[in-house]
């Protein structure tokens, strides 16, 4: 929104606001590609044909603790993260080539995603 305070247009008030939502798809996509949904092994020096493929197969995932590489999940009451942004400004022109602007802007985040790590969780996790 902009409002011309003077008829000449050399003094202007501007304001804006918005609500922005994050889908959290980066974290959600990582859930499918992390333990126990993924097992991976890298063997760069393998000769063909394979004499025995057993050492090169990924480990079989286990749902029993301790989890070797950690586990990823989401809280049951997860809400979409959002941020509120706003700004107000006063602009005053002096001649054709000089402008002074005073601006206030702000942002507030709510339900932002965060990661937590549990060290040595118990078997009832």
PyMOL commands that set and color helices and strands:
alter all, ss='L'
color gray80, all
select helices_A, chain A and resi 25-32+54-56
alter helices_A, ss='H'
color red, helices_A
select strands_A, chain A and resi 2-4+11-22+81-94+98-110
alter strands_A, ss='S'
color yellow, strands_A
deselect
rebuild
show_as cartoon
